[in-house]
């Protein structure tokens, strides 16, 4: 569905999103997760600083997603690295085991993750200059907060269904 010129950008941004989202599931503690996500922050900085592409990256950052991000940054100079840092900051916040207590927190998380990815894709497409930036930002923000809210509701419902199913299967028969 995406134009051919945006497929690489979408794939790289999606890969970065997946890699940073998986950190919380891959570590045993918050400190480990913070350390891993700080590596990602440094990797994003290295990949986008100077826009020199893969050749300019220190060897510590020669991971496939980082190499792809360096190539993306070189070909799309409008890509704002602060958006990618915002995504990682949201993932760091996600490491906190306490659950959000208000809708605002959920909306902010959606804004800092899904909307941020869309903003970055819009920058790669050049849309941030072709249309009114306020309209693009508001549209991206609203649509991704809506999508994220629906995904959250689906997750909650799936969890509730699993709980009910486990309760029914573990119940003692009344015979």
Buried (B, 14 or more C-beta within 10 A) or exposed (E): EEEEEBEBBBBBBEBBBEBBBEBBEEBEEEEEBBEBBEBBBBBBEBBBEEBBBBEBBEEEBEBEBBBBBBBBBBBBEBBBBEBBBBBBBBBBBBBEEEEBEEEEEBBBBBBBBBBBBBBBBBBBBEBBEEEEEEEBBEBBBEEBBEBBBEEBEEEEEEEEEEEEEEEEEEEEEEE
